[in-house]
Amino acid sequence: MSILSASGPAGPAPVEVLATPARAGAVRRLLGNPVAVGALVWLVLIAVLAVLAPLLTSQSPTASKITEALAPVGGDHPLGTDGVGRDVWAQLLYGARTSLVGSLTVVVVALLLGLPAGVLAGYYRGWFDAVASWVASLLMALPAIIVLLVVLAQFGRSTALAMAVFGVIIAPGVFRLVRASVLAVREELFVDAARVAGLSDARIMRRHVLPVVVPPTVIQVSQLLGIAIVIQAGLEFLGLGSANQASWGGMLSDAFQNIYAQPRLLLWPGLAIVLTVTAFGLLGNALRDALGVSGRVPRVRRRGATTPPAVLPADEAAPAPAVDPDALLALGGLRVAYPGPDGTEREVVHGVSLTVRRGEVVGLVGESGSGKSQTAFAVLGLLPPEARTSAATMTFDGADLRGLSPAAMNRLRGRRIGYIPQEPMSNLDPSFTIGSQLTEPMRHHLGLSGAEARTRALALLDRVGIPDPARVFGSYPHQVSGGMAQRVLIAGAVSCDPDLLIADEPTTALDVTVQAEVLDLIRELQAERRLGVLLVTHDFGVVADVCDTVVVMREGRVVESAEAERLFADPQHEYTRMLLGSTLEDTPARGSLPASDLHPEEIAVPLPTAGGNR
């Protein structure tokens, strides 16, 4: 039976999606700030005057008439003339063009170089990050003014060239800001959730990373525009600008030469520069307040990446066990190791073998640090890049998972292997509506249109027991409860009709009542779709409720594996009996075993991707 067929009407009526309050709120806050409005009005006025300059004056900004030098205000010259008879009003208008074009040149060059480099360096790290950071440090060490003077002396007085070179020099500032923002967001759980959903790196960067990068970048751009105007005016004041175009810096230079004869000539270009630079600065501060960007980098929680982990030498792998021909997922002799501080490797998963068949729920049980999540993330291909793995057998539906490329794994994740994480609120991107996040994998994997994906998402939300699917579809994560968010994640995990579902502590963050409802839902969906389910948990109560088979892990090893009924009736291993006793008696899980038998130094493992430490 299809998941959608059990959801009620096949085609829900179109719904009105809620507006985007986060973005709309930022705009309202910006427009509600009188300082920001004043800055915007001035900048818009300057831009309009620059564009309409030919319509606002009939005078040429570069035509000089010695007989009209230092003419007073009035007549054909609303602001008078300068020391060589050029119209001050025309120079002011056309000088606005020069200043705005020059500052935009700086920002465009800086963004073209710094933005993509920062995103790629922060997201992928590795050799590109090292090289890009080294180049950025080198450019930042160069004295910008000296470099500009050398370029202008070598290639002629070209304002456009000088501003392009200045854009290259300040590109490292954009690079470092973007890189820091990407490093912060790439470790968030909602980015890990997007990886597990099988979205490509390009799609994740465009959808989940760039929205976080844009606000601080916009704020920096507003500051750079002001700085560029000052630098350009300074070069023109020194006589290094083009003689064939009007400029505010050139007007200042001429005014200083005639400061005693006509001091008012300093007023107009000085006011234009000061007001424009101040407007950019005030607008940047207002944007910071409106967007809620504090300038601090969020705390980074160490997690893995999509980089394929290294593989342990083949001769160290455990021998391949016989593979069940009915197995959907078959692991044999899985080992995971990490480099230690002394250069040696320490294994955290030691030869784990398990099988998940279609229509079967397998519980992977153990205390925190037992290696169960490391095992699950090895299957998903989401271990940290420093992890070294080996497996005699690792197949999904008969296909070997060992050595698959990231692109090949992306085609499996989300589409054929679904994932339900813990911490539901952290696995949803706060910048997007729930409906947007639900439809994204369906459009990517199934090729559905926006309308088709929305219809399917609404049916899924109804199927997982959400009472008002249309409202939740248009809501942001913070507008729903934790239990509802977990149901949303379950809907997302089964949205592309996967064959295997990996549930990582799906009820940990929920209260007892909601836990029972979520477990019932997982069991119902598993039965409807005949899914194979690998349930990672530390709770034997959860295991007793939904699992057919139980695999018990301790310190990276499987200590017992059996059908659930037999294991609960007659546990064979002392550790299993201890865990069962702890669950029944509500006593500390380690209390029944001797301290000497625990080896705590072997239990700590690096944090896995997408779901905390196990």
Secondary structure, DSSP 8 states (H G I E B T S, - for coil): --TGGGSS-SS---------HHHHHHHHHHHT-HHHHHHHHHHHHHHHHHHTHHHH--S-SS---GGGTT--SBTTBTT-B-TTS-BHHHHHHHHHHHHHHHHHHHHHHHHHHHHHHHHHHHHH-HHHHHHHHHHHHHHHHS-HHHHHHHHHHHH-S-HHHHHHHHHHHHHHHHHHHHHHHHHHHTTSHHHHHHHHTT--HHHHIIIIIHHHHHHHHHHHHHHHHHHHHHHHHHHHHTT-S-TTS--HHHHHHHHHHTTTT-GGGGHHHHHHHHHHHHHHHHHHHHHHHHHT--S----------SS--EE--GGGS-------TTEEEEEEEEEEEEE-TTS-EEEEEEEEEEEEETT-EEEEE--TTSSHHHHHHHHHT-S-TT-EEE-SEEEETTEE-TT--HHHHHHHBTTTEEEE-S-GGGGS-TTS-HHHHHHHHHHHHS---HHHHHHHHHHHHHHTT-S-HHHHHTS-GGGS-HHHHHHHHHHHHTTT--SEEEEESTTTTS-HHHHHHHHHHHHHHHHHHT-EEEEEES-HHHHHHH-SEEEEEETTEEEEEEEHHHHHHS--SHHHHHHHHHHHHT--TTTTS-GGGT-GGGT-----TTS---
